Each structure stands twice: as C-alpha cells, then as structure tokens.
Amino acid sequence: MRQTGDRIRHAVLFEMVALLLVAPLGGLVFGVGIGQFGVVAVVSTTIAMVWNYLYNLGFDHALVRQGHSLKKTLRVRIVHALLFEAGLLAVLVPFIAWYLAVPLVQAFVMDVSLAGFYLVYAFVFNWAYDLAVPIPESRTR
C-alpha cells in the first residue's frame, strides 16, 4: 500500500497537471471568461485533491479487505475512475451553478463534460503514475 507522502505527491501532481489543462480549455469550450473558469477550476481542484486522497485511501483499503491485490486490473481501474468522478459530480454541480449563475441543468452539462475529460485523464494519469512510481512488492499484499 502507498505511504501518506506518496499519496499526497500523487494527489498534488494529478491536480496540478489537470489544472494546467482545464482552466484555459474550459473557458474556451464553455464560453466563460477564462478568469471565471479559472476560479471554478481552482475550487474544483481543491475539492478534488481532498477527495482524491480520501477516495484512493478508502479504495485501497476496500481492495485489501476484499482480499484483492493492490495491482489494479483494467476492470478495477475503470470502476475506480467511474466512482471517483461520480463523487465529484455530486459536489461540484451545485458549486458551478452557484458560482457561474447558471441553471443546475447547465452546470450539470458542464460538469459532465469535465467529468468526461477527467475520466480519461484519471485513467491515464493513474496508470502512468503506477508505472513511474511502482509500489514496492513488499507493500502490495
């Protein structure tokens, strides 16, 4: 299992790279001022960083409790990414609607679009991170 420092590094890197991609692209795609969307991105990133740490810690503990290896299969990675994004969706839609003064339906569409990006991004980033920073064999059981 990963140590706390590694989990923090993972969460910070994940969100920093995402923020560099999302803030400018989101403003352009959604026709919102880049500054406004930058605020949405920073707040969303902050919420996502906390969720990332707690979610990944809980997910790994759940895998261990169920007798699974911490080396994630393709299926487990897909489930992992889907559940992560569902949790964020529940929190971020109301925030986006409030901050951008848009209806909940529009905020939902915006967040689902962002979630689609993050779904693919989370899958690719986490896989790459596991390859770049593997868990030592003694900690995978």
N, C-alpha and C positions, 0 to 999 in steps of 0.2 A: 504494500500500500504506500502511496506517496506521503511524504512528510509535509508538515504545515508550510514550511518555507517554499517547497516546490509547488504546492497548491497555490500559494499567493503569487509566485512568479508566473505560473500558468494563467491565472485569472487576469493579472495586470497586462501581460503580453497579449492575451486574447482580446481584451477590451481596447488596448492602445491601437493595435492594428485595425480593428474594426472601426474605431472612431476616425482614423485617418481615411478610411474608405467611405464611411457612411455620411459624415457631415456634409462634404461638398456634393456628393452624388444625390443624397436625399433632397437637398434643397433644389437642385436642378430638376430631378424627376417629379417632385410633388409641387413645383411652382411656388415654393415657400422661400422667403428670404433665407439666404444661407446662414445668417446670424441666428434667426429664429430656429431654423432646423438644427443649427449647432447646439443651441440650448437643449432642445429635445434630445439630441444625440448624447450630450454630456450627462444629463439627468438619467437618461435611459442606460447609459454605460455604467453610471454609479450604481443604479439599482441592479443591473445585470452582473456587476462584479461581485456584489454581496450574494446574489442568488447563485452565481457560478460556484463560488466557494462552498456554500451550504449544500447545494444540489449535488455537486460532484462528491463531496464527502459522504452524504447520505446514500448516493447511488452505489459507491464502492462498498460501503458497509452492508447495504442490501445484497449486493452480489456475494460478499463473503458469507453473510448469514444464510444465503440460499445454497452455499457450497460451490459457487462458481469461481472460476479463475478471474483475476483482475485483468488478464489479457483479453480484451474485448473482441468478439467476433463482429462480422459485418452486421448481422441482425441486432446484436446488442448495441452497437454504435448508432444504428438507425433509431431504435427505441429511445436511447439516451438523448439524442438530439431532439426528437419529437416532444418528449416530456419536458425537456428544458425549455423549449420555445413556448409550449402551452402555459407553463407557469408565468413566463414573462408577459405573454399576451393578456392574461387576467389582470395584471397590474398596470401595464403601460397604456392600454386603450383609454381608460378614464383620464390618465395624465395628459396624453396627447390631445384628447378632445378639449380638456380644460385649457391647456396652455395655448393651443393654436386657435381656440374658439371655433371649433368645427363640430358638427354633429357626431354623435357616437358612431354612426354608420361610416362616416368618412374617416374617422380616427381608426376604426376597425380595419377598413380597407388599407389605410396607410400602414398600420401595424402588421397586418397580414403580409403585405408586400415586403416590409422589413424582415418579418419572420422568415419569409421565403429565402431572402438573402442570407440571413443568419443561420438558417437550417443547413444550407450548403456550406457556408463558411465554418460553422461549428464542426461539421463532419470532417472537412478538410484540415482545419487547424488542429483539432484534437488528434487526428491520425498522424499528422506531421509532427506534432509535439511528442507523441508517444514514440515515434521513430527517432527523433532528435534527442530526446531525454528519456531513455527507457527506464522502467522500474527495475532495480536490481533484482535478480532471480530470487534472492532470499526473502524479498518483500512481496512477492506475487502470490503467496499462499495465505 
